[in-house]
Structure formats: C-alpha cells, structure tokens
Amino acid sequence: AQSVSQHNHHVILSEAASLELGCNYSYGGTVNLFWYVQYPGQHLQLLLKYFSGDPLVKGIKGFEAEFIKSKFSFNLRKPSVQWSDTAEYFCAVNPPGGFKTIFGAGTRLFVKA
Amino acid sequence: NAGVTQTPKFRVLKTGQSMTLLCAQDMNHEYMYWYRQDPGMGLRLIHYSVGEGTTAKGEVPDGYNVSRLKKQNFLLGLESAAPSQTSVYFCASSYSSRREGLDEQFFGPGTRLTVL
C-alpha cells in the first residue's frame, strides 16, 4: 500500500545535539511534501513545505528539510536542538492529483535540558 | 482571523449517546477534514469534504457521519458513541491552486472526547 513512513517513533537528544528525522513515501509522480510539529497539548502547525525548486527547504525555528527524489525521502534536520523543540513531528505527503494529505505516524522528540 | 475553531474542547459521553462536533473556518477554504489522533497511530482521516454540499469517506469512517451545508462549517456526528471512539479529534482546512495543487492544512485546537 502507498504510504508515508517515519523511521523513528521516539528520539531523545540533549540540548545542542543535531537532529535528523527520516521520512520516506511511496507515491510516484509530483508530490507536495510537508513537515508539521505538534507541541504538547496543542494542534499541528506547519514547519515547512516543499512543492518544487530548490530541494533544500528552510522552515521556521531553524528547521530545514531535504527532498531527495531518487530516494523518495524528505528528511527533517536541525543543527542544534533546544529544550523547546520537544514535540511530535509529522511528515505528510499530498499525492498527485489528490484531495487528501497522507500523514506519517509521527516521531516524538524529547530534548533534555 | 480566527482560523479554524472547534467546539466543544472537551466532552465525556456514555456509550450509546450521540453528539456533534462543530468545525468552522474563516479562510474561505474549499477543503475540510476530520481526523482522529490516537497514541502511536498518528492522524487518521475520518471524513473529508472538497466543497460545500460534498463529503467523502476517509480511512476510518465507520461510526461517524458528516455534513457540509455551509462552506465555512464541517460537522462531525457520532450517532451512538462507543468506547473505541475515545480520542482527540482535529478538524483541518486547506486550499488548492491550479499550479501547485493541494497546499498545507490548517488545524483547529482539537476536541478531547471520552466515551465511558
């Protein structure tokens, strides 16, 4: 079945450590790609999105993601995490021509102060 | 702009009771969605709408009904609540352009529902 896979369900890091969260999807053709963040007790908010152009996308709060078409991947990165980055992160894909967004299962990040 | 709002924020039901969750958006978005979020399962799409007067089933539609009588509102109904419907429910809206297709989703604050 076509899907969106996030490799890590739980990640624990110390402050100032680098972060990389993996995301792979299985849809062919042109897709729109997103990373959302959900802080504890809150709703999902957009971190960044990719439609076309430069495959390295910069988002809010120092996050960036790289689209690698050949690997069907859209990994999220941050050079130095902060305690306030503790949240759940969702990768999402809009398959071509569709009306729905497909979400990954999420990765829970805990940053130790 | 309020964005996407949901009412109520919390609700406790007994098995067999019914209720309606209301979602409203003031961004003139065509597309609206209802999701449920359960621990370890991410977001699962219940129903969605691509415009006023239209609805479609998502991944987990059983036990739920929806209506989109007005463009800005999307209602989710539980006719006979079951404990398996204990969850956090999120509404979202989105828009689409001819050039870029379906864009980001804007989420409401969520409704925490407990069915006893």
Interface residues (C-beta under 8 A of the other chain):
Chain A: H9 T30 N32 F34 Y36 Q42 H43 L44 Q45 L46 K49 F51 S52 F90 A92 N94 P96 G97 G98 F99 K100 T101 F103 G104 A105 G106
Chain B: Y31 Y33 G40 M41 G42 L43 L45 Y48 V50 A56 G58 F90 A92 S94 S96 E100 G101 L102 D103 E104 Q105 F107 G108 P109 G110
